Amino acid sequence: MDYQDEYLSKSGYECLLFDVDDTLYPFSSGMSTQCTKNITAYMIDYLGIDAANASEMCLKLYKDYGTTMSGLRAIGYDFDDDHYHSLVHGRLPYQNLKPDPVLRNLLHSIPIRKVIFSNADEAHVAKVLSILGLEDCFERVICFETLNPIHKSNITNDGDAINSAEDRNDPALLESPIICKPFKIAFEEAFKIANINPEKTLFFDDSARNLQTATCMGLHTMVVGSSKRAKGVDYALESIHNIREALPELWETLENSEGVHYSREAAIETIVRA
C-alpha cells in the first residue's frame, strides 16, 4: 500500500514510528532498572554465569549487541526465547504504570499513521500498551517476534549476515542470530514490514544509539526523555506529552481534503520529567 495519499499532514511526515519502553512512559517508572536486574538474575540462575561477573557482562553485551539477549546468543548461550522473556519482562513492576489519557488523546488527534518499533517481545509490548490505554493508537506493532520469527535464518535474502561486523563497526565481535535495534538490518526489516518511507517518517526513541542509526537510515529523529539533543539526532523531547508543543505542524492537515476527516481536539499539555 502507498500511504502517500492517505495521510495529508502539512508536516510532510507520512508515518510516526515509536519505541515503547522509556519512550511512551518515563524512565522514572523503574521498569528499565528492574528489567536489567531480571536479566542479570536469568544469566545467573538459568545460564550458570558467575554472579560476580553477571552485571558487568550484561552491560557489555547490551552495548555490543543492542540487547543482552542478542549478545548471549552471539557468544553461544542457548535458551528458549519465551522462557527468557517470561522471566525478564513477565516479572516487571507493571503496577508502576498508569493509564495515560493525555497521551491517548494526543496520539489519536495526530492525522498521521503510527507504528510501534520495539526490541521487546509481543506480550510485554501488548501489556504496556494496554495499561497505558494506547492499544488502539497504533496501526501495527513491530517487536521481537516480528523481526525474529521462529527458525529464521541469520542470513537475509540478500545474503548479508544479521548484525554483521560491518554493521556493528567492530570486526572483533561475533555475529548474533537476533535482529534488533540499533542495527541497520532491524530498521530495513521494519521499513519493509510496515511499508515505511524513512525520509517521510519521524522516529521517537529514548536511546541515542538507536536514533543515530535511524538518522543514518534516512529517518527524522526525536530523543524522548531528554531536553538535550544527542549528536546526529534532530529533536529532543523531555516528555512524550510535549509532542504538540514541540511539533504543532503534525496537527496541521491540508484543508478541504475530500473524504478525509481528522480530530483537532487538543490534549492537555502535561510535562513529565524522566
Secondary structure, DSSP 4 states (H G I P E B T S, - for coil): ---TTT--BTT--SEEEE--TTTTS-GGGSHHHHHHHHHHHHHHHHH---HHHHHHHHHHHHHHHSSHHHHHHHTT----HHHHHHHHTTTS-GGG----HHHHHHHHH--SEEEEE-SS-HHHHHHHHHHHT-TTS-SEEE-HHHHS-TT--SB-TTSPBTT-HHHHT-TTSPP-S---TTSHHHHHHHHHHHT--GGGEEEEES-HHHHHHHHHTT-EEEEES-SSPPTT-SEEES-GGGHHHH-GGGG-B-TT-TT-----PPPPP-----
